[in-house]
Amino acid sequence: MKKKKRKHFNHLIEKHRGSGSAPVCPHFGECGGCLFQHIAYQDQLALKKEMVNDTLGAAASIDHVHPSLPYRYRSRMDMVTAFGKCGLRRAGSHRIVVDVTGCSIMQEKSDALFRSMRPLVLAVEGYDYLAHQGYLRYVVIREAMHTGQVMVNFVTSARENRLAAVIDHAAGEADSISLIHSGGLADLNYGEIYETVRGGYIEENFDGIRFRITPNSFFQSNSAVALAMYRKIREHARGRVLDLCSGVGSISLFIAGRAEQVTGVEMNSEAVEIAGVNRTINGIANAEFICSDAGSFLRSAGGSWDTIVLDPPRSGMQRRVMEEIDRLRAETLLYMSCNPSTFAIDIAALRNYAVESVDAFDMFPQTPHVELLSVLRRRSG
């Protein structure tokens, strides 16, 4: 964060600190996972509202931030196993791991599993990501909020199973257990699945639509808030829908019942494959998924769409992609963003659209992050 931006950020924190709140986590202040536990939750929402409006400037504004469960909301946690510790990195330092005994933002079932298997994990050789040596790099725990299913992934530097005791313990609680190889120098929490011990996937359920979640696939980390956002997207999606950055098809399939046809475009081939599986298990006939980056697809696209849905990563959409979207002149754009800064840059590239509304959702309580959902309509003429 740039010095001027950080100074303003710190000023906003002090302004909205209010009467304060006692942090529930004993690791707060050391662990980098949460920054706001010392701020009462209503003050966190007020702080985020001001942060968003400062970022958006004249482009748009929000009246409030839709709240979440303040704790026990997070469906995925990636615990680093390094230097004889198992936990999260220290605030402001990538080189130091805080030995976390439990996590108050994790959902209860997965947190309980982590707490119980942690001593067994610590008995396994960890991975020194500075010297690039060792064995166990990450323990990734995922929990589907609406089904209660739990997944545990062990990310290792070698295709070897040295985890018998940990796996035996986890098997009593986990619906899916996988070993994943990440052997390069890059610090990655995903890779090649070289052993499926159990299951191989879990499922989440949004209003009767089932979504299969595999070890390497992305799915929203706060299912309750994601469902609220998806419902709002469904209210506005009509006709022929193009869903860019469609991932495992979660938005495409959720809104398919309101659409004539949905085309999901995603550059990750594994995600596209899972989207196809999700389409089949839900019996949805009016959705298709194409493996392509958004820019290439738009440059060659010959069809027309009534609604375009955007859900890009934090880096946003590239300007030339936004210009291609502008050229297509769909009636409605629905932009779901996890980064207000890149959202503001992206919508500034649109000449044929006006912002009708922007809603903010607290996808990640106790952190500075906030999710936006904007409805943009094509200008007349």
C-alpha positions in Angstrom: 0.0 0.0 0.0 1.4 3.4 -1.0 2.4 5.7 1.9 -0.3 8.4 1.2 -3.0 5.7 0.8 -1.9 3.9 4.0 -1.9 7.2 5.9 -5.5 7.9 4.8 -6.5 4.3 5.6 -5.1 4.6 9.1 -6.9 7.9 9.6 -10.2 6.2 8.7 -9.5 3.4 11.1 -9.0 5.8 14.0 -12.1 7.8 12.9 -14.4 4.7 13.1 -12.8 3.0 16.0 -15.7 4.1 18.2 -15.8 2.5 21.7 -13.7 -0.3 20.3 -14.2 -4.0 20.6 -12.3 -6.7 22.5 -10.6 -9.0 19.9 -11.9 -12.5 20.2 -8.7 -14.1 18.8 -5.6 -14.3 21.0 -3.4 -14.0 17.9 -4.9 -10.6 16.8 -2.2 -8.0 16.3 0.4 -10.5 15.3 -1.5 -12.7 12.7 -2.1 -10.9 9.4 -5.5 -12.6 8.8 -7.6 -10.0 10.5 -7.0 -6.2 10.9 -10.3 -5.0 12.4 -11.1 -7.1 15.4 -10.5 -4.2 17.7 -13.2 -2.2 15.9 -16.9 -2.8 16.7 -18.7 -4.4 13.8 -21.1 -1.6 13.0 -18.1 0.7 13.0 -16.3 -1.6 10.5 -19.3 -1.3 8.2 -19.2 2.5 8.5 -15.5 2.5 7.8 -15.9 0.3 4.7 -18.7 2.6 3.4 -16.3 5.6 3.6 -13.4 3.6 2.1 -15.6 2.6 -0.9 -17.0 6.0 -1.5 -13.5 7.6 -1.3 -12.3 5.1 -3.9 -15.2 5.4 -6.3 -15.3 9.2 -6.1 -17.6 10.8 -8.7 -18.2 7.4 -10.5 -20.7 6.1 -8.0 -21.5 5.9 -4.3 -23.0 3.5 -1.8 -25.5 4.2 1.1 -24.4 1.3 3.3 -22.5 -2.0 3.4 -24.7 -5.2 3.6 -23.5 -7.0 6.7 -22.4 -10.6 7.2 -21.9 -12.9 10.2 -18.9 -11.1 11.8 -17.3 -14.4 12.7 -17.5 -18.1 11.6 -18.2 -17.1 8.0 -15.1 -18.2 6.1 -15.3 -21.4 4.1 -11.6 -21.7 3.2 -8.4 -21.3 5.2 -4.9 -22.0 3.9 -2.6 -22.8 6.9 1.1 -22.5 6.2 3.3 -25.3 7.6 6.8 -23.8 8.0 9.6 -23.3 10.5 8.0 -25.7 13.0 4.7 -23.8 12.9 1.3 -24.2 11.4 -0.7 -21.0 10.9 -0.8 -17.7 9.0 1.8 -15.2 8.1 2.6 -12.3 10.5 0.9 -8.9 9.6 3.3 -7.1 7.3 5.8 -9.9 6.9 5.8 -12.7 4.5 8.9 -14.3 6.1 7.3 -15.1 9.5 4.6 -17.6 10.3 2.4 -17.1 13.4 1.6 -20.5 15.1 -2.2 -20.3 15.1 -4.0 -22.6 17.5 -7.5 -21.9 16.0 -9.3 -19.3 13.9 -12.4 -17.4 14.8 -13.4 -16.5 11.2 -13.3 -20.1 10.1 -16.6 -22.0 10.2 -17.0 -24.0 13.4 -16.7 -27.5 12.0 -13.5 -26.9 10.0 -12.0 -24.9 12.9 -12.6 -27.8 15.3 -11.0 -30.2 12.9 -8.0 -27.9 12.5 -7.6 -27.6 16.2 -7.7 -31.3 16.8 -5.3 -32.3 14.0 -2.8 -29.5 14.5 -0.6 -31.4 16.9 -0.3 -34.2 14.3 0.5 -31.7 11.6 3.3 -30.2 13.6 4.8 -33.7 13.9 5.3 -33.7 10.1 8.3 -32.0 8.5 7.2 -28.6 7.3 8.5 -26.7 4.3 11.0 -23.8 4.6 9.8 -21.6 1.8 12.8 -19.3 2.2 15.4 -22.1 1.8 13.1 -24.1 -0.5 13.4 -27.4 1.4 11.2 -29.6 3.4 7.9 -31.5 2.8 4.5 -30.2 3.9 3.7 -26.7 2.5 0.1 -26.1 3.3 -3.0 -27.6 5.0 -6.0 -26.2 3.2 -9.4 -26.7 4.9 -12.7 -25.9 3.1 -16.2 -26.2 4.5 -19.5 -25.8 2.5 -21.8 -23.6 4.6 -25.1 -25.0 3.4 -24.2 -28.7 3.3 -21.6 -28.9 6.1 -19.2 -31.0 4.0 -15.5 -30.5 4.8 -12.5 -30.9 2.6 -8.8 -31.2 3.6 -6.0 -30.7 1.1 -2.3 -31.4 2.0 0.0 -29.5 -0.3 3.4 -31.1 -0.4 6.8 -30.5 -2.1 7.2 -34.2 -3.1 4.8 -36.9 -4.4 5.1 -38.8 -1.1 2.5 -39.6 1.5 4.1 -39.1 4.9 0.8 -38.1 6.5 -0.7 -41.4 7.7 -1.4 -40.2 11.3 -2.9 -36.9 10.2 -5.0 -38.5 7.5 -6.3 -41.2 9.8 -7.4 -38.5 12.2 -9.0 -36.2 9.5 -10.9 -39.1 8.0 -13.3 -39.1 10.9 -14.5 -35.6 10.0 -13.6 -34.8 6.4 -15.7 -35.7 3.4 -12.7 -35.2 1.0 -9.0 -35.6 1.5 -6.4 -35.1 -1.2 -2.6 -34.8 -1.5 -1.5 -32.1 -3.9 2.0 -31.7 -5.3 3.6 -28.2 -5.6 7.2 -28.8 -6.3 8.4 -25.5 -7.7 10.0 -22.4 -6.1 6.8 -20.5 -6.2 4.8 -20.4 -3.0 1.6 -22.0 -4.2 -1.3 -23.6 -2.3 -2.5 -25.6 -5.3 -1.0 -28.0 -7.9 -1.3 -31.6 -9.2 -3.5 -33.9 -7.3 -1.4 -37.1 -6.9 -3.5 -39.0 -4.4 -7.2 -38.8 -3.6 -7.5 -40.4 -0.2 -11.2 -39.8 0.2 -14.0 -38.2 -1.8 -12.2 -35.9 -4.2 -14.8 -33.1 -3.9 -17.4 -31.5 -1.7 -20.7 -29.8 -2.7 -22.3 -26.5 -1.8 -26.0 -25.8 -2.3 -27.4 -22.4 -3.3 -31.2 -22.4 -3.4 -31.3 -26.0 -4.7 -28.5 -25.6 -7.2 -25.6 -27.9 -6.3 -22.0 -26.9 -6.9 -19.1 -29.4 -6.9 -16.0 -28.0 -5.3 -12.7 -29.8 -6.1 -9.4 -29.3 -4.4 -8.0 -26.7 -6.9 -11.3 -25.0 -7.8 -12.2 -21.5 -6.7 -15.5 -20.9 -4.8 -16.6 -17.8 -2.9 -15.2 -17.9 0.7 -18.4 -16.5 2.3 -21.3 -18.6 1.0 -24.0 -16.6 2.8 -22.9 -13.3 1.3 -22.3 -14.9 -2.1 -25.8 -16.3 -2.2 -27.2 -12.8 -1.4 -25.2 -11.4 -4.3 -26.2 -14.1 -6.7 -29.8 -13.6 -5.9 -29.5 -9.9 -6.8 -27.7 -10.8 -10.1 -30.6 -13.2 -10.9 -33.1 -10.4 -10.4 -31.5 -8.4 -13.3 -30.3 -11.2 -15.7 -32.5 -11.6 -18.7 -32.5 -13.0 -22.2 -29.2 -14.2 -23.6 -26.5 -13.9 -20.9 -22.7 -13.8 -21.2 -20.9 -14.7 -18.0 -17.2 -13.6 -18.2 -14.7 -15.2 -15.7 -17.4 -17.8 -15.0 -15.2 -20.2 -13.0 -17.0 -23.4 -12.0 -20.3 -22.0 -13.4 -21.7 -20.9 -10.1 -23.3 -17.6 -11.3 -24.2 -19.1 -14.8 -26.1 -22.0 -13.4 -27.7 -20.0 -10.5 -29.3 -17.6 -13.0 -30.0 -20.0 -15.8 -33.7 -20.4 -14.8 -34.3 -16.7 -15.5 -32.4 -16.6 -18.8 -33.0 -17.8 -22.3 -29.4 -19.0 -22.7 -26.2 -18.6 -20.6 -22.7 -18.7 -22.0 -19.9 -18.9 -19.5 -16.4 -18.0 -20.5 -13.4 -19.1 -18.3 -9.7 -19.5 -19.1 -9.0 -22.2 -16.5 -9.6 -25.5 -18.2 -10.2 -27.4 -14.9 -12.9 -24.9 -13.9 -14.6 -25.3 -17.2 -14.6 -29.0 -16.8 -16.2 -28.7 -13.3 -18.7 -26.2 -14.7 -19.8 -28.9 -17.1 -20.2 -31.4 -14.3 -22.2 -28.9 -12.3 -24.5 -28.3 -15.3 -25.1 -32.1 -15.6 -25.8 -32.8 -11.9 -28.3 -30.0 -11.9 -29.9 -31.0 -15.2 -29.6 -27.5 -16.7 -29.9 -27.5 -20.5 -29.6 -23.8 -21.4 -26.0 -23.2 -20.2 -22.7 -23.7 -22.1 -19.1 -23.2 -21.0 -16.2 -22.2 -23.2 -12.5 -22.3 -22.3 -11.0 -19.0 -23.4 -9.7 -15.8 -21.9 -12.3 -13.0 -22.0 -10.4 -10.8 -24.5 -9.9 -13.5 -27.1 -13.5 -14.6 -26.8 -14.9 -11.1 -27.2 -12.7 -10.3 -30.2 -14.0 -13.3 -32.0 -17.6 -13.4 -30.7 -20.2 -13.2 -33.4 -23.3 -13.3 -31.2 -25.2 -10.7 -29.2 -26.2 -10.7 -25.6 -28.9 -9.0 -23.5 -27.0 -9.2 -20.2 -23.2 -9.5 -19.5 -22.0 -10.6 -16.1 -18.5 -9.8 -15.0 -16.8 -11.4 -12.0 -13.0 -10.8 -12.5 -10.1 -11.4 -10.1 -8.8 -8.5 -7.9 -6.8 -7.2 -10.9 -10.0 -6.4 -12.7 -10.7 -6.6 -16.5 -8.1 -5.1 -18.9 -9.0 -1.9 -20.6 -9.2 -3.4 -24.0 -11.6 -6.1 -22.7 -13.9 -3.3 -21.2 -13.8 -1.6 -24.6 -14.9 -4.8 -26.3 -17.7 -5.2 -23.8 -18.7 -1.5 -24.5 -18.8 -2.3 -28.2 -21.3 -5.2 -27.8 -23.9 -2.8 -26.3 -25.8 -5.4 -24.2 -28.8 -3.9 -22.4 -27.4 -4.6 -18.9 -24.0 -5.2 -17.4 -23.8 -6.8 -13.9 -20.3 -6.3 -12.4 -19.3 -8.2 -9.3 -16.0 -6.9 -8.0 -13.7 -7.7 -5.0 -11.6 -4.6 -5.6 -13.3 -1.1 -5.7 -10.1 0.4 -7.2 -10.0 -1.7 -10.3 -13.8 -1.6 -10.5 -13.6 2.2 -10.8 -10.9 2.0 -13.5 -12.9 -0.5 -15.5 -16.2 1.3 -15.5 -14.4 4.5 -16.6 -13.6 2.8 -19.9 -17.3 2.4 -20.7 -18.9 5.0 -22.9 -22.2 3.4 -23.6 -23.3 2.7 -20.1 -24.5 4.5 -17.0 -24.3 3.2 -13.4 -27.8 2.5 -12.1 -26.8 1.2 -8.7 -23.9 -0.1 -6.7 -24.3 -2.3 -3.6 -21.5 -3.2 -1.2 -21.4 -6.5 0.7 -19.1 -7.4 3.6 -17.7 -10.6 2.2 -14.8 -10.6 4.6 -15.6 -9.1 8.0 -12.6 -8.2 10.3 -10.6 -7.3 7.1 -10.4 -4.2 4.9 -11.9 -6.1 1.9 -15.4 -5.4 0.5 -17.3 -6.8 -2.4 -19.3 -4.6 -4.9 -22.2 -5.5 -7.2 -23.1 -2.9 -9.8 -25.9 -2.7 -12.3 -25.1 -0.7 -15.4 -27.6 0.1 -18.1 -27.0 0.9 -21.8 -27.4 4.6 -22.6 -30.2 5.5 -25.0 -29.2 6.8 -28.4 
